[in-house]
Amino acid sequence: VRVTAIAGGTGAAKLLRGLAACVAPGDLTVVGNTGDDAEIWGLHVSPDLDTAVYALAGRLDARRGWGLRDETFRCLDGMAEYGAETWFNLGDRDLATHVFRTAALRAGQPLSTVTQVIARRLGVEARVLPMSDDRLRTRLRTPDGWLDFQEYFVRDKTQVHVLEVWYDGAGVARPAPGVVEAIADADVVAVCPSNPVTSVGPVLAVPGIVDALTAGRARVVAVSPIVGEAAVSGPAGELMRSRGLPVSPLGVARAYAPWLDVLLVDAGDHGLARELARLGVTAVPADILMTDREREVALARRVLEAAA
Ligand code: GDP
């Protein structure tokens, strides 16, 4: 089976590792969110693409859920000595990724090309594509004004009230080469358990991607990032509320209807099956908490079975 996964960061990383254990590497494509890309110290940082690549390379720091294992932070200390902003914790080895990517982008390479080079160099055989080579930035309006995603997520630790989410640049962004084809040619599209507003939302905001999902022959299976009435982790709940979506698997289905076929939900949420069916979505109960590697693989298998 050919699988294309739509992925954000930490939640996605776990399912991607599971999928990589079940699918031949040549049959797995990841379409990653770049709405939370940022310029830090003049470097182009792509947190979600890097999380996907590091996870698939077996080098992600699993405890933090971002960055590289066995990382050091000497450059960060040095920047602090110069009085630079250090709230975005760039590790020393991680910095090499950002320096390498920034140099390639400045030399005129598209993000999709340099992402593929980074993935290959780290031994990742699956294809990792940014949703777009064009600039699209998730911005959040708070009572004190607009924030970039990383200002909201990392600097302010999501402790601000969000009134509105805006995908800046979405109107003119084009899917990166291979993205529409990867969705059209897939047997299964897996929507990882990622934040529906700030991880999957930006991908869907790129014109052409929803059309590909709607027109494609693939079965589209999502894993709910919401259990009961709360996100497993992070600000997905508050952000869904800011968009008028109920904080429940129903809200996830509403964000992904009409192209979503199956939603994997916690067994305790299976009572929503009838309401989900009304949205055209089949609820499949599963152990959707990936607390260890075995569970990651088991859930990936369940995604593939649910699509069959
Ligand atoms: P971020 O960019 O780091 O926020 O990463 P993602 O958007 O990929 O992941 C965050 C989302 O994944 C949150 O909404 C969590 O509720 C969800 N999540 C994290 N771990 C798990 C898990 O093990 N199972 C499920 N079902 N959802 C998870």
Boltz pocket constraint, residues with backbone or C-beta under 6 A from the ligand:
constraints:
  - pocket:
      binder: B
      contacts: [[A, 7], [A, 8], [A, 9], [A, 10], [A, 11], [A, 12], [A, 13], [A, 14], [A, 48], [A, 193], [A, 194], [A, 195], [A, 196], [A, 198], [A, 199], [A, 223], [A, 224], [A, 225], [A, 226], [A, 230], [A, 231], [A, 232], [A, 233], [A, 234], [A, 235], [A, 236], [A, 288], [A, 289], [A, 290], [A, 291]]
      max_distance: 6.0
